[in-house]
Amino acid sequence: METDVIIQKAKDYIRLEKNPIFKKQIEELLVKNDMSELNERFYTELEFGTGGIRGVIGGGYNRLNSFVIEKTSQGLANYIKKIIPAEKASVVIAYDSRHFSDIFSQEAAQVFCGNGITTYLFTSLRPTPELSFAVRLLKATAGIVLTASHNPAEYNGYKVYWSDGGQIVSPHDTGIVAEVRNVKGAEIRSLSKKDALSKGLLRMIDKEVDVPFIDMVKKLSLRPGLIREKGHTLKVVYTPLHGTGAMPVERALSEMGINVIMVERQKLPDGDFPTVEFPNPEEPSAMKMALDLAGLKKADLVLGTDPDADRLGIAVPDGKEYVLITGNQLGALLFDYVLSTRRELGTLPENGVCIKTIVTTELQRRITDDYNVQCIDVLTGFKYIAEKIHEFESRPDGPVFILGGEESFGYLVGTSVRDKDAVSAATMTAEMALYHVSRGNTVIGRLRQLYEKYGYFEETQVSRYFKGESGLGTMNNLMTKLRARPPASIAGQRVLAVKDFLDHTTLNVASGLKVRDIDLPSSNVLQFFCDDLTIITARPSGTEPKIKFYASCRGPRGLPVPEASNMVRKKIATIREDINRIIEGASL
């Protein structure tokens, strides 16, 4: 972009930005004439996507800052007022431990109040699932949580929820995007905190949501008697990874009577996340302190949640060592425990449904089939699970949602929350572990029993970021090539069918016949089905030049787990090699 254009954008931003911290950053860059950094901050704008906005914190249009938060909030306020009169609308706002989350939440609240919309703001940080719960409890029009989930410390974000407690989906997502894009700086209306409080537009909340939220989590227990009798014998090590989970997870487990040992160095909220490289329980390194403590305390279960406590990672003892359980494995274990327990208790609904995403292990479907429970696939993203629950509830004879999950460590039990919920997942996982231990088994032992019964399943991911200005073009070229000439085989296995979620079709590779048979929202995703039941999914990011390939493999039933595991892992290694070759071919 031309230098004079960048400089003018920077000057315009300084005029519009009210926060002196971000304003000063750009002023100093102008004084230094640091055109490289100014270009990075102004060559494009941080855009509101279909679920919200996320970016690096800092001054500039291509950063997350007070001006961007206020502009986004004004756009959302404009959309809400098109749907419902301002005096009848309300918004709930929560925030996590990230830098500026508390400031951004206050600034957003003042914009909604400036538009005459009643705003409920938590007095201190709260997890994302509690925000979703609060939207439903308070019968709000919308909800916002200031979080960048498990991203590194320099990021923050702004996620939007609608009145059902789920993240926004069509038509609200595109409607809000359009309103945010149309906002001009001078149009932002904000009310001071003092005036918003005095007018009753700003209402501070805490225990009036905390208490019913924790009560809801505890009531999800399927075997409360077992927990009352033996819960104190279960030793659980837990880390909130400097995030919001410390209060609700520890409180819920402790009130249920389960012994919780906190990783003290990771207990307090800290936006620097000083003890981890990435505050993500999917990362083995993030769980190291918890694993070390578990070894010292001889814990039965290790739990870890990300900064906004919507993702749950666990580890369990296997002999003298602790084994990290993948998101797919924990999902399967929870499906197994909840369905088997509800059948035993006679509470399994005849029209019950479990939901998973298209990239989540098929082991979960094998389990649901065993209980005559339907398993539905949705696109990647928990908002699609929430959308299905809402759809079920709108039908007088609709299916009954039991539980759902996705491979990226997200789970939901019940319907009081409409997003992945690490708080209730933690209590249900603890109950599951207690149940297996009380029967002389272990969590890892039960997982092996599932593999023996249904076949061994294992999954892997290959991610690639395409650098530079040409990165997006390279990624798009890759998807174009895969659509035009799908691979004939992957890891020596014939590709039998290709599902294209962009045009809702399935291609029979042998016959060349293409059938329109996918009843899901359009998405730039391809799936390749091989003759050994391997499934490969290609899913590019919609906001950056990054693509993920997901591979799900299985071994035949009846093989001993060690033999099946060895067979599948060799296959996965070959699949990864083939996927990397496919990616490299995109740049040719």
N, C-alpha and C positions, 0 to 999 in steps of 0.2 A: 504494500500500500504506500502511496506517496507520502513523503515526510510531512508536508504541510497539512495533509488530511489528518494524519495521526496527531499532530500537534493541536489541531483544532478540536478533535475529539477529546483529547486530554483536557483542554481548557473548558470545554462544555461539561465534562464530567466533574471537574473541580467546582463549577458553579452549581451543579445539581446535588452533589454529595454533601450531606449534613454532618457526617461523622468525621471529626478532625483527624482521626488516625488514618483513615483511607485517603482523605483529601491530601494530607501531608505527604503520603507515599508518592503520589503523582506529581505534586509540586516539586519534590526533591528530584525526581527523575527528569523533569523539565529543566531544572537548574543544571543538572549534570549533562543534559543533552544525551541521555542514554536511549538512543533511538531503538536499539535492539530490544530492550525491555519494554519500552513504550509500545512498540509494534506488537509484541506478544500480548500485551494487555488490551490493545484496542483494534487489532486487525479484524476481530469478529466480536460478537456479543454472546455471552453465556445465555443459552436459550432454555426457555421453559419447555420441557418435553411432555410426554403423555402422562407422566406421573408426578412431575415436579422439576426441581432444578438442583444440580450438584456441581461443585467446582472448587478450585483452590481459593482460599480466603485471601483477599487483598483488594487494593484500589484498581479501578478500571472496569470497562464493560465486559471484559472476558474473565472476570474474577467475581467471587461472591463477596458482597459487601452490603452496607446499609442501604445504598441507593437501589441496588438490584433487589434486595428484600422488600423494600417499600414499593417499588414498581410492580413486582410480582404480586404483592398483597393487594395493590390497587386494582390490578387486572382481575384477580379473583373476586374482589369485592364487587366490581362492575358486573361480573358474570352472575354472582349470587343475586344481585338486585334485579337482574333480568328474569330470574326464576321466581323470586319471592320478594315482597316488599321488605325494605331494610328493617323496619320496626318489628317484623316477624322472624327475621333471620338471626342466627347465632353461629359463632365459630368457637371451637375449642383449640387451644394451642399448648403444646408440650415441647420440651427441648431436652437434649442430652448433655453430656459433659464436654463437648467439643468447644474449642475457642470461639467466642462470640455467640454461642448458642443462646445464652441468656439475654444478651443485648439484642440479637436479631429477633427473638421471640417478643420482646417488649416493643420493638419498632413495628413489627407486623401487627401486634395488637392495637397499637395507636392508630394505624391506618384503618383497620376495620372499624374502630370506634369513631374515627373521623368520618366514616361513611354511614354512621348511624346504626352499625351492626353490633349487637351485644356480643361481647367477647369474654370467654372463660380462659384464664391464664393460670397455669400451675405456678405455685409459689417457689418451687425448686424443680430440679430435673426429674423427669419421669420416663419410663420406657415406652417405646412405640406401641406395644400391645395395650398399655393402659390408656393411651390416647384414643386408640380405636374403640376401646370399651367405653371411654368417657363420651365420645360422640353419640353413641347409642343410649347411654344412661341419661344424658342431658338433653336428648332429642335435638341435637344441634343440626344445622344445615350442612356444615362442613367442619373439617378438622385439619390441623397442620402440626407436623412435628419437625423441629429443626434438628437435623442429623445427617451425617454422611455414612451412617451404618458402620461398616467395617473398613472403610477407606483409611489411608494414612492420615496423620495428624494435621497436615496442611489443608485438608478438605473440610467442607461443611455442605449442608444441603437443606432442602425445603420440600417435604413430601406432603401431598394434599390428599385428603380423604373426603368422601361424600357422606350423606346422612345415614347410609346403611353401615358405616364404620369401615368400609373397604376403600382401598385406594381408587382414585377416579378412573373410570372406564368410559367408553362411548355412551352417550354423546357429550358428556361433561368434559372429558379430557380435551377434545379438539376445540370445544367452545371456550374453555379457559385459556388454552394456548393462544387463540385468536385475540381474546381480550387483553392478555398480557402484552402481546406484540403491539397492540394499538395504543398503549399507554404512553403519554408524553410526560416528561418530568414535571412540568408545571401543573399537571392534572392530579398529582398525588395529594390526597387530603389526609391530614393526620391531626390527631387530638393529643394534647399533653396527657401524661399519666394522671396528673392531679385532676384535670378537667374530666377525663374519662371516668375516673372513680367517682367524682362528685355527681356526675350525671347518671350514674348507675349503668353505664355502658361497659365498663371494665369490671369484671368480677373475679377475684382471686380464689383459687380452689386448691384443696389438698385432701384432707381426710374424708371429705364427703364423697370423694371418688376412690381414695385409697382403700377404705374399709370394705365397700362392696366389691371392689376388684379382687382383693385378697380372699374375701369370702367366696367369690365365684370360683377362684382357682382351687380352693380347698374342696369345694363341693363337687368338683370334677372327679374326685377320687372314686374309684370303682370298688375298692376294698378298704373302707375306712376302719373296719374292725381289725384287719391285719395290721394297719399302721398304728392303731391305738395299742395293740398288744405287743408288737415287735419293732415298731418304728425306731425306738431308741437304740436298737442293736445295730442299725445300719449306720455306717460311718461314711459320710460324704464330704469330700473336699471340693470347695467351690471357689472359682475366680470370676469376678465381673469384668476383668480386664480394664479397670479404671473407669467403668461406665455406669449405667443406670440400674443395673441388675441387683446391686448389693442389697438395697432395702427390700424390694419385693420378693426376690428369690429366697434370701435368708429368712425373711419373716414368714413366708408361706410354709417353707419346710419346717422351721422351728415350731410354728404354731400347730403343725400336724404331728409334732413329736419326733421329728427326724434330726439326728445329730449333724450339725453343719460346722465344718472346719474351714474358715475363710483363709485365703491366701492374703495375708495382711498387707504385703507390699503392693498388692494390686486392688485393694478394697476401696480406697478413696478415689473419687472422681478426679480425673486429671486429663485435660485435653492434649497434653504432650505424649500421653501413653508411654511413660519413660522406661518401662521394663520390657517392652515388646517392639519389634520392628513393624508389625502389622497387628492391630487389635482385632484379630479375626480368629475365632476358635477353630476354623478350618485349617489354619496354619499350625503344624506341629510345634514350631518354635514358640508360638503364643501360649501353648499349654505346658511349657516346660516347668515353670515354677510350681504349677498345680500338680504335675506328675511327680516332681521331686518331693513335695510335701506329702503326697499320697503314699509314696514309698516309706517315708518316715513314720507315718501314722497308720500304715497298713489299712488304708481306706478300701471300702467296698465299691466306691463309685467316685469318679471325678467329673465335675461339671464346669463348663466355661461358657459365658455369654459375651456377645459383642457389645460395643458401647451403647446401643439403644435397646439391647436385650430382646431382639427378635430372632436371633440365631443361637442355637445351642449346640455345643460340641461336648462329647463325652469320651472318657477312657475307662476301661475296666481291667481288673487284674486277670492275668492268664498265667497261672503258676506264680513265679516270683517277679514277673515283669508286668507292666501295664501296657495295654493295647489301645490305641486310638481307634474309635469306631467311626466309620465314614457316615456321611449324611444319608446315603442310600441304605446302609446297614441299620442305622438307628430307626429310620422310617419303617423298615421291614419288621424290626423288633416291636415297635409300637403298634403297628397294624396287627401283628400276631397277638400281642398281649391284650389289647383292647377288644378285639373280635372274639378271642377265645374266652375272655372273662365275661363279656356280655352274653355270649351264648350260654355259658355255665350259669349265669345269674338269671337267665330268661329275659334279658332286656335288649336283645339284638332285634332291631326292627325288621319287619318282613321286606320293606322297601328301602333298606339302608344303602347308603352310597359312601364310598371312599373316593377321594380325588387325589390325583398325582399329576405332575407335569409330563410332557412328552419326552423329556430327557431323564426322567427318574426311572430307577430300576424296575424291570418287569417282574422281579421277585414279588413285589407288592401285589401285582395282579394275581399271581399264582396263589398267594395267601388269601386274598379276598374271594377268589373262585372257590376255595375250599370251604368257605362259610356261606356260600350262595349270596354274597354281597357284591353288588355292581362296583366296578372300578372304572372311573371316568378320567380320561386324559384331557388336560388343558394346556394352553401355551405356557411357556416359561414365564413366571411372574406370579406372585401370590395374589395379585389383584384379580386374576382370572378364577382362582379358587373362590374368593369372596363373591365374585360375580355369579358363580354357579349357585352358591348358597342362597343368594338373594333371589335367583331365578326359582329355586326349589320352593322357597317360602311364598312366592307370589302365586303358586299353583295350589289349588285346594287339595289336590291329591298328590302333591309333589313328593319326590323322594326325601328321605331323612338323612341329612349329612351326619356322618359319624366322626371321621377324622380325615385329615389330608396332609400332604407334605411335598417337599421338593428336595432334590438332591443336595442343594446348597444349604443344608443344615436348618431348614425352616419347617416347622410343624404346627398344626392347629388341631386341638381337641375341643369339640363343642362349637357353639355358634355365638357365644357372648362377645368374642373378639373376631374381627374379620381381616386379620393379617397374621403372619407367622408370629407365634407367641412362645418365646423361650421360657417365660415364667411358668406357665401351665405345663409346657413340655418338660421342664425340669422336675416338677412334682410328679408327673406321670411316669417319667423315667425312673425316678427314685422308687416309686411304688412298684414298678416292674422289676427293678433290681432286687428289692426286698422280697417280692413274691418268689423269684427264682432261687434266691439264696435260702429262703425259708423252706423250700422243697428239696434242698440238697443239691441244687444246680448252681450255675453261674450265668451271667449275661452272655459271656462268650460261649459257654456251653450250649445255651439255648440257640445262639446264632448258628452254631455248627449243626444242631439238630434240624434247623430250618433248611440248611444247605443239603443235608442228607435226604430230607423229605422232598424238597422241590427242585433240587439241582443247585450247583454252585454258580453264583452270579458275581461278577466283578465289573467295575466301571472305571473309566479313565477319561481325562480331558487333555486336549492339546490347545493352547491359546497362542495367538500370534498377534503382535501389534505391528502395524505397517507404518514406519516412520516417514516424516517429511510430508511436503505438500502433495506428493503423488500417492500417499498412503491410502487414502479413501478410494482412489481410482484403481489401485492394485487389488484392494479387497473386493470392489464391485466386479472387477474383471474375473476374479476367482469364482464368484457366484455365477457369473454369466457362463463361464466355461463348464462349471459343474451342471448347469441346467441344460446346456446344449449338448454336452458329451459326458454323461455320467460315467464313472469308472465301471468297467466290465466286472472287475473283481477287486476285493480289498482283503489283504492278508491271505490270498489264495482262495478266497471264498467268492463264489459268483454273487453279483448283485442281482437280486430277483425283481425288486420293486423300488421306485423312488417316489416319495411323497413330497409334493411342493406346496407348502402352506401359503405361498404368495397367491397362487391361482386355484388353490383348493383341490388339486388333482393328485391322482396316483397313477404312475406310469408302470405298466407291465413291461419290463425290459425285453423279454423274449419276443413278445408279440408286437411291441410298439404301441399297444392300445393304452390310451390315457382316459381315465374316468374321473369325473368331478364328484368326489365322495367325501371331502373333508368339511365338516360342519364346525369350523372354528374361525375366529377373526383372521383376516389376512395378515401374514407375517412373512418376512424374508428369511425363511427357514427351509432347509432341505433335509430329508431323512432317507438313508439308504439301508435297505433290508437285505441281508445276505442269507444264503441257503443253510447256514449253520445257526440261524436265529440271531446272529450279531446285528446290532442296530447302530449306525453311525449318523450323527446329527451335525449339520453345519449351521451355525447361528451367528451371523455378524452383528456387531453392535449397531444400534441406530443413531448413536451420537458421537462415535469416535472410530477411527480406522483400526478396529480390533475384531478378531473373529475367534470363536470358540468351536472346537469340534468335540463332541461327546461320543464316547463309544461304550456300549453295553454288551458284554459277552457272557455266555453261560456254558457250563459243562453239562454233560448228560446226567440224568438222574441215576442213582444207584452206585456211582463211583465213590470210593472213600474220599473225604474232603481233601486230604493232602494231595492225592493224585489228581483230582479235578482242579484244585487250585493251581497246581504246577502246569497243567495243560492250558488253562485259561490265561495264565500270566505270560506264557510263551506267545500265545495268540495276541495278547494285548501289546506286547513289545513289537510284534510285526505290524500291527495296526498303526501304532504310533509312527513307525518308520514310513509306512505308506501315506499317512496323512501329511507328514512333513514333506514328502515328495510332491504331493498334490499342491500344497501351499507354495513350495518353491516354484512349481510350474506356472503359478499365476503371474509371476513377474516376467515371464519369457515372452 
